[in-house]
Amino acid sequence: MRWFDDLAVLVTYRRKDPLYAVNLTDTAHPRLLGKARRPRLLLLPAPAREPGG
């Protein structure tokens, strides 16, 4: 799982490795923003680096 402020991105590693994006602005009511299925998805997205960092 990766956290980007109020966004969580996670992979379940089941069969076709679904990738989910979840809005956590209201933690009592998380909202699924989208999902994608990719065979053998191994890596989670890395946070973007600041210029010069």
PDB file of N, CA, C and O in Angstrom, chain B, residues numbered from 101:
ATOM      1  N   MET B 101       0.846  -1.163   0.000  1.00  0.00           N
ATOM      2  CA  MET B 101       0.000   0.000   0.000  1.00  0.00           C
ATOM      3  C   MET B 101       0.897   1.234   0.000  1.00  0.00           C
ATOM      4  O   MET B 101       1.942   1.262   0.650  1.00  0.00           O
ATOM      5  N   ARG B 102       0.475   2.232  -0.729  1.00  0.00           N
ATOM      6  CA  ARG B 102       1.158   3.526  -0.756  1.00  0.00           C
ATOM      7  C   ARG B 102       0.141   4.600  -0.365  1.00  0.00           C
ATOM      8  O   ARG B 102      -1.040   4.511  -0.701  1.00  0.00           O
ATOM      9  N   TRP B 103       0.622   5.606   0.344  1.00  0.00           N
ATOM     10  CA  TRP B 103      -0.211   6.720   0.772  1.00  0.00           C
ATOM     11  C   TRP B 103       0.242   7.991   0.072  1.00  0.00           C
ATOM     12  O   TRP B 103       1.438   8.275   0.002  1.00  0.00           O
ATOM     13  N   PHE B 104      -0.707   8.751  -0.442  1.00  0.00           N
ATOM     14  CA  PHE B 104      -0.456  10.050  -1.054  1.00  0.00           C
ATOM     15  C   PHE B 104      -1.480  11.013  -0.456  1.00  0.00           C
ATOM     16  O   PHE B 104      -2.578  11.161  -0.993  1.00  0.00           O
ATOM     17  N   ASP B 105      -1.132  11.663   0.643  1.00  0.00           N
ATOM     18  CA  ASP B 105      -2.060  12.538   1.377  1.00  0.00           C
ATOM     19  C   ASP B 105      -3.325  11.760   1.724  1.00  0.00           C
ATOM     20  O   ASP B 105      -3.274  10.861   2.562  1.00  0.00           O
ATOM     21  N   ASP B 106      -4.462  12.083   1.100  1.00  0.00           N
ATOM     22  CA  ASP B 106      -5.727  11.405   1.402  1.00  0.00           C
ATOM     23  C   ASP B 106      -6.070  10.308   0.405  1.00  0.00           C
ATOM     24  O   ASP B 106      -7.234   9.931   0.271  1.00  0.00           O
ATOM     25  N   LEU B 107      -5.061   9.793  -0.296  1.00  0.00           N
ATOM     26  CA  LEU B 107      -5.264   8.749  -1.294  1.00  0.00           C
ATOM     27  C   LEU B 107      -4.433   7.528  -0.916  1.00  0.00           C
ATOM     28  O   LEU B 107      -3.245   7.641  -0.616  1.00  0.00           O
ATOM     29  N   ALA B 108      -5.066   6.370  -0.934  1.00  0.00           N
ATOM     30  CA  ALA B 108      -4.346   5.113  -0.722  1.00  0.00           C
ATOM     31  C   ALA B 108      -4.392   4.322  -2.024  1.00  0.00           C
ATOM     32  O   ALA B 108      -5.442   4.228  -2.659  1.00  0.00           O
ATOM     33  N   VAL B 109      -3.256   3.753  -2.421  1.00  0.00           N
ATOM     34  CA  VAL B 109      -3.174   2.903  -3.609  1.00  0.00           C
ATOM     35  C   VAL B 109      -2.676   1.549  -3.126  1.00  0.00           C
ATOM     36  O   VAL B 109      -1.637   1.468  -2.471  1.00  0.00           O
ATOM     37  N   LEU B 110      -3.413   0.480  -3.444  1.00  0.00           N
ATOM     38  CA  LEU B 110      -3.032  -0.828  -2.932  1.00  0.00           C
ATOM     39  C   LEU B 110      -3.246  -1.924  -3.949  1.00  0.00           C
ATOM     40  O   LEU B 110      -4.055  -1.798  -4.868  1.00  0.00           O
ATOM     41  N   VAL B 111      -2.504  -3.006  -3.768  1.00  0.00           N
ATOM     42  CA  VAL B 111      -2.604  -4.204  -4.605  1.00  0.00           C
ATOM     43  C   VAL B 111      -2.918  -5.368  -3.682  1.00  0.00           C
ATOM     44  O   VAL B 111      -2.319  -5.483  -2.612  1.00  0.00           O
ATOM     45  N   THR B 112      -3.851  -6.237  -4.075  1.00  0.00           N
ATOM     46  CA  THR B 112      -4.238  -7.358  -3.226  1.00  0.00           C
ATOM     47  C   THR B 112      -3.398  -8.610  -3.480  1.00  0.00           C
ATOM     48  O   THR B 112      -3.381  -9.513  -2.644  1.00  0.00           O
ATOM     49  N   TYR B 113      -2.705  -8.681  -4.610  1.00  0.00           N
ATOM     50  CA  TYR B 113      -1.898  -9.847  -4.986  1.00  0.00           C
ATOM     51  C   TYR B 113      -2.728 -11.126  -5.065  1.00  0.00           C
ATOM     52  O   TYR B 113      -2.264 -12.194  -4.665  1.00  0.00           O
ATOM     53  N   ARG B 114      -3.925 -11.022  -5.568  1.00  0.00           N
ATOM     54  CA  ARG B 114      -4.772 -12.184  -5.818  1.00  0.00           C
ATOM     55  C   ARG B 114      -4.938 -12.352  -7.320  1.00  0.00           C
ATOM     56  O   ARG B 114      -5.160 -11.376  -8.038  1.00  0.00           O
ATOM     57  N   ARG B 115      -4.833 -13.543  -7.779  1.00  0.00           N
ATOM     58  CA  ARG B 115      -4.995 -13.910  -9.190  1.00  0.00           C
ATOM     59  C   ARG B 115      -4.419 -12.909 -10.172  1.00  0.00           C
ATOM     60  O   ARG B 115      -3.285 -13.074 -10.622  1.00  0.00           O
ATOM     61  N   LYS B 116      -5.173 -11.874 -10.515  1.00  0.00           N
ATOM     62  CA  LYS B 116      -4.698 -10.914 -11.518  1.00  0.00           C
ATOM     63  C   LYS B 116      -4.222  -9.616 -10.894  1.00  0.00           C
ATOM     64  O   LYS B 116      -4.164  -8.585 -11.565  1.00  0.00           O
ATOM     65  N   ASP B 117      -3.886  -9.659  -9.629  1.00  0.00           N
ATOM     66  CA  ASP B 117      -3.311  -8.508  -8.927  1.00  0.00           C
ATOM     67  C   ASP B 117      -4.093  -7.213  -9.133  1.00  0.00           C
ATOM     68  O   ASP B 117      -3.594  -6.290  -9.777  1.00  0.00           O
ATOM     69  N   PRO B 118      -5.312  -7.130  -8.596  1.00  0.00           N
ATOM     70  CA  PRO B 118      -6.066  -5.882  -8.735  1.00  0.00           C
ATOM     71  C   PRO B 118      -5.372  -4.723  -8.030  1.00  0.00           C
ATOM     72  O   PRO B 118      -4.835  -4.877  -6.933  1.00  0.00           O
ATOM     73  N   LEU B 119      -5.391  -3.574  -8.671  1.00  0.00           N
ATOM     74  CA  LEU B 119      -4.842  -2.343  -8.129  1.00  0.00           C
ATOM     75  C   LEU B 119      -6.020  -1.423  -7.822  1.00  0.00           C
ATOM     76  O   LEU B 119      -6.853  -1.169  -8.692  1.00  0.00           O
ATOM     77  N   TYR B 120      -6.094  -0.925  -6.589  1.00  0.00           N
ATOM     78  CA  TYR B 120      -7.200  -0.079  -6.173  1.00  0.00           C
ATOM     79  C   TYR B 120      -6.692   1.296  -5.762  1.00  0.00           C
ATOM     80  O   TYR B 120      -5.597   1.425  -5.213  1.00  0.00           O
ATOM     81  N   ALA B 121      -7.503   2.333  -6.035  1.00  0.00           N
ATOM     82  CA  ALA B 121      -7.249   3.685  -5.546  1.00  0.00           C
ATOM     83  C   ALA B 121      -8.436   4.069  -4.666  1.00  0.00           C
ATOM     84  O   ALA B 121      -9.588   4.003  -5.097  1.00  0.00           O
ATOM     85  N   VAL B 122      -8.143   4.472  -3.423  1.00  0.00           N
ATOM     86  CA  VAL B 122      -9.188   4.750  -2.443  1.00  0.00           C
ATOM     87  C   VAL B 122      -9.011   6.169  -1.890  1.00  0.00           C
ATOM     88  O   VAL B 122      -7.917   6.541  -1.467  1.00  0.00           O
ATOM     89  N   ASN B 123     -10.084   6.951  -1.896  1.00  0.00           N
ATOM     90  CA  ASN B 123     -10.078   8.296  -1.336  1.00  0.00           C
ATOM     91  C   ASN B 123     -10.332   8.184   0.164  1.00  0.00           C
ATOM     92  O   ASN B 123     -11.353   7.643   0.587  1.00  0.00           O
ATOM     93  N   LEU B 124      -9.390   8.703   0.974  1.00  0.00           N
ATOM     94  CA  LEU B 124      -9.496   8.624   2.427  1.00  0.00           C
ATOM     95  C   LEU B 124      -9.730   9.997   3.062  1.00  0.00           C
ATOM     96  O   LEU B 124      -9.406  10.198   4.232  1.00  0.00           O
ATOM     97  N   THR B 125     -10.288  10.935   2.305  1.00  0.00           N
ATOM     98  CA  THR B 125     -10.581  12.258   2.848  1.00  0.00           C
ATOM     99  C   THR B 125     -11.484  12.135   4.069  1.00  0.00           C
ATOM    100  O   THR B 125     -11.251  12.796   5.081  1.00  0.00           O
ATOM    101  N   ASP B 126     -12.508  11.297   3.984  1.00  0.00           N
ATOM    102  CA  ASP B 126     -13.398  11.007   5.112  1.00  0.00           C
ATOM    103  C   ASP B 126     -13.097   9.569   5.532  1.00  0.00           C
ATOM    104  O   ASP B 126     -13.626   8.630   4.937  1.00  0.00           O
ATOM    105  N   THR B 127     -12.254   9.388   6.547  1.00  0.00           N
ATOM    106  CA  THR B 127     -11.812   8.041   6.916  1.00  0.00           C
ATOM    107  C   THR B 127     -12.938   7.160   7.440  1.00  0.00           C
ATOM    108  O   THR B 127     -12.813   5.935   7.431  1.00  0.00           O
ATOM    109  N   ALA B 128     -14.029   7.755   7.893  1.00  0.00           N
ATOM    110  CA  ALA B 128     -15.181   6.958   8.321  1.00  0.00           C
ATOM    111  C   ALA B 128     -15.930   6.376   7.129  1.00  0.00           C
ATOM    112  O   ALA B 128     -16.659   5.394   7.264  1.00  0.00           O
ATOM    113  N   HIS B 129     -15.746   6.994   5.953  1.00  0.00           N
ATOM    114  CA  HIS B 129     -16.428   6.551   4.726  1.00  0.00           C
ATOM    115  C   HIS B 129     -15.457   6.585   3.550  1.00  0.00           C
ATOM    116  O   HIS B 129     -15.586   7.440   2.673  1.00  0.00           O
ATOM    117  N   PRO B 130     -14.473   5.656   3.515  1.00  0.00           N
ATOM    118  CA  PRO B 130     -13.543   5.635   2.373  1.00  0.00           C
ATOM    119  C   PRO B 130     -14.301   5.383   1.075  1.00  0.00           C
ATOM    120  O   PRO B 130     -15.302   4.666   1.057  1.00  0.00           O
ATOM    121  N   ARG B 131     -13.810   5.982  -0.013  1.00  0.00           N
ATOM    122  CA  ARG B 131     -14.501   5.877  -1.305  1.00  0.00           C
ATOM    123  C   ARG B 131     -13.552   5.299  -2.352  1.00  0.00           C
ATOM    124  O   ARG B 131     -12.452   5.811  -2.561  1.00  0.00           O
ATOM    125  N   LEU B 132     -13.992   4.235  -3.000  1.00  0.00           N
ATOM    126  CA  LEU B 132     -13.213   3.629  -4.080  1.00  0.00           C
ATOM    127  C   LEU B 132     -13.256   4.554  -5.293  1.00  0.00           C
ATOM    128  O   LEU B 132     -14.329   4.864  -5.811  1.00  0.00           O
ATOM    129  N   LEU B 133     -12.080   4.990  -5.742  1.00  0.00           N
ATOM    130  CA  LEU B 133     -12.002   5.881  -6.901  1.00  0.00           C
ATOM    131  C   LEU B 133     -11.866   5.102  -8.200  1.00  0.00           C
ATOM    132  O   LEU B 133     -12.349   5.537  -9.246  1.00  0.00           O
ATOM    133  N   GLY B 134     -11.209   3.953  -8.133  1.00  0.00           N
ATOM    134  CA  GLY B 134     -11.025   3.162  -9.346  1.00  0.00           C
ATOM    135  C   GLY B 134     -10.233   1.912  -9.064  1.00  0.00           C
ATOM    136  O   GLY B 134      -9.626   1.762  -8.003  1.00  0.00           O
ATOM    137  N   LYS B 135     -10.248   1.006 -10.040  1.00  0.00           N
ATOM    138  CA  LYS B 135      -9.469  -0.225  -9.925  1.00  0.00           C
ATOM    139  C   LYS B 135      -9.034  -0.663 -11.309  1.00  0.00           C
ATOM    140  O   LYS B 135      -9.655  -0.326 -12.317  1.00  0.00           O
ATOM    141  N   ALA B 136      -7.962  -1.414 -11.331  1.00  0.00           N
ATOM    142  CA  ALA B 136      -7.433  -1.942 -12.591  1.00  0.00           C
ATOM    143  C   ALA B 136      -6.925  -3.350 -12.320  1.00  0.00           C
ATOM    144  O   ALA B 136      -6.421  -3.634 -11.234  1.00  0.00           O
ATOM    145  N   ARG B 137      -7.055  -4.219 -13.289  1.00  0.00           N
ATOM    146  CA  ARG B 137      -6.532  -5.574 -13.161  1.00  0.00           C
ATOM    147  C   ARG B 137      -5.425  -5.765 -14.174  1.00  0.00           C
ATOM    148  O   ARG B 137      -5.618  -5.585 -15.376  1.00  0.00           O
ATOM    149  N   ARG B 138      -4.264  -6.131 -13.668  1.00  0.00           N
ATOM    150  CA  ARG B 138      -3.098  -6.362 -14.515  1.00  0.00           C
ATOM    151  C   ARG B 138      -2.493  -7.699 -14.133  1.00  0.00           C
ATOM    152  O   ARG B 138      -2.255  -7.943 -12.950  1.00  0.00           O
ATOM    153  N   PRO B 139      -2.241  -8.565 -15.087  1.00  0.00           N
ATOM    154  CA  PRO B 139      -1.566  -9.818 -14.742  1.00  0.00           C
ATOM    155  C   PRO B 139      -0.146  -9.549 -14.266  1.00  0.00           C
ATOM    156  O   PRO B 139       0.607  -8.802 -14.891  1.00  0.00           O
ATOM    157  N   ARG B 140       0.200 -10.169 -13.154  1.00  0.00           N
ATOM    158  CA  ARG B 140       1.551 -10.108 -12.599  1.00  0.00           C
ATOM    159  C   ARG B 140       2.037  -8.690 -12.318  1.00  0.00           C
ATOM    160  O   ARG B 140       3.199  -8.369 -12.564  1.00  0.00           O
ATOM    161  N   LEU B 141       1.165  -7.860 -11.813  1.00  0.00           N
ATOM    162  CA  LEU B 141       1.562  -6.525 -11.390  1.00  0.00           C
ATOM    163  C   LEU B 141       2.376  -6.682 -10.112  1.00  0.00           C
ATOM    164  O   LEU B 141       1.847  -7.135  -9.097  1.00  0.00           O
ATOM    165  N   LEU B 142       3.631  -6.322 -10.145  1.00  0.00           N
ATOM    166  CA  LEU B 142       4.522  -6.591  -9.025  1.00  0.00           C
ATOM    167  C   LEU B 142       4.841  -5.372  -8.178  1.00  0.00           C
ATOM    168  O   LEU B 142       5.160  -5.515  -6.998  1.00  0.00           O
ATOM    169  N   LEU B 143       4.765  -4.186  -8.745  1.00  0.00           N
ATOM    170  CA  LEU B 143       5.205  -2.998  -8.034  1.00  0.00           C
ATOM    171  C   LEU B 143       4.066  -2.023  -7.826  1.00  0.00           C
ATOM    172  O   LEU B 143       3.181  -1.885  -8.671  1.00  0.00           O
ATOM    173  N   LEU B 144       4.102  -1.353  -6.692  1.00  0.00           N
ATOM    174  CA  LEU B 144       3.167  -0.263  -6.445  1.00  0.00           C
ATOM    175  C   LEU B 144       3.786   1.016  -6.967  1.00  0.00           C
ATOM    176  O   LEU B 144       5.011   1.111  -7.050  1.00  0.00           O
ATOM    177  N   PRO B 145       2.989   1.991  -7.316  1.00  0.00           N
ATOM    178  CA  PRO B 145       3.553   3.257  -7.781  1.00  0.00           C
ATOM    179  C   PRO B 145       4.388   3.906  -6.692  1.00  0.00           C
ATOM    180  O   PRO B 145       4.014   3.890  -5.519  1.00  0.00           O
ATOM    181  N   ALA B 146       5.497   4.466  -7.073  1.00  0.00           N
ATOM    182  CA  ALA B 146       6.369   5.163  -6.140  1.00  0.00           C
ATOM    183  C   ALA B 146       5.948   6.621  -6.066  1.00  0.00           C
ATOM    184  O   ALA B 146       5.487   7.177  -7.063  1.00  0.00           O
ATOM    185  N   PRO B 147       6.094   7.248  -4.917  1.00  0.00           N
ATOM    186  CA  PRO B 147       5.746   8.675  -4.817  1.00  0.00           C
ATOM    187  C   PRO B 147       6.607   9.497  -5.771  1.00  0.00           C
ATOM    188  O   PRO B 147       7.779   9.198  -6.000  1.00  0.00           O
ATOM    189  N   ALA B 148       5.994  10.530  -6.312  1.00  0.00           N
ATOM    190  CA  ALA B 148       6.723  11.428  -7.207  1.00  0.00           C
ATOM    191  C   ALA B 148       7.751  12.207  -6.387  1.00  0.00           C
ATOM    192  O   ALA B 148       7.473  12.605  -5.255  1.00  0.00           O
ATOM    193  N   ARG B 149       8.913  12.420  -6.947  1.00  0.00           N
ATOM    194  CA  ARG B 149       9.955  13.166  -6.254  1.00  0.00           C
ATOM    195  C   ARG B 149       9.843  14.633  -6.584  1.00  0.00           C
ATOM    196  O   ARG B 149       9.425  15.019  -7.675  1.00  0.00           O
ATOM    197  N   GLU B 150      10.219  15.432  -5.627  1.00  0.00           N
ATOM    198  CA  GLU B 150      10.260  16.881  -5.840  1.00  0.00           C
ATOM    199  C   GLU B 150      11.416  17.189  -6.789  1.00  0.00           C
ATOM    200  O   GLU B 150      12.434  16.497  -6.757  1.00  0.00           O
ATOM    201  N   PRO B 151      11.281  18.215  -7.634  1.00  0.00           N
ATOM    202  CA  PRO B 151      12.388  18.584  -8.517  1.00  0.00           C
ATOM    203  C   PRO B 151      13.655  18.861  -7.700  1.00  0.00           C
ATOM    204  O   PRO B 151      13.616  19.579  -6.700  1.00  0.00           O
ATOM    205  N   GLY B 152      14.761  18.289  -8.133  1.00  0.00           N
ATOM    206  CA  GLY B 152      16.023  18.471  -7.454  1.00  0.00           C
ATOM    207  C   GLY B 152      16.205  17.596  -6.227  1.00  0.00           C
ATOM    208  O   GLY B 152      17.180  17.744  -5.490  1.00  0.00           O
ATOM    209  N   GLY B 153      15.228  16.648  -5.999  1.00  0.00           N
ATOM    210  CA  GLY B 153      15.311  15.841  -4.770  1.00  0.00           C
ATOM    211  C   GLY B 153      15.698  14.442  -4.970  1.00  0.00           C
ATOM    212  O   GLY B 153      15.795  13.684  -4.004  1.00  0.00           O
TER     213      GLY B 153
END
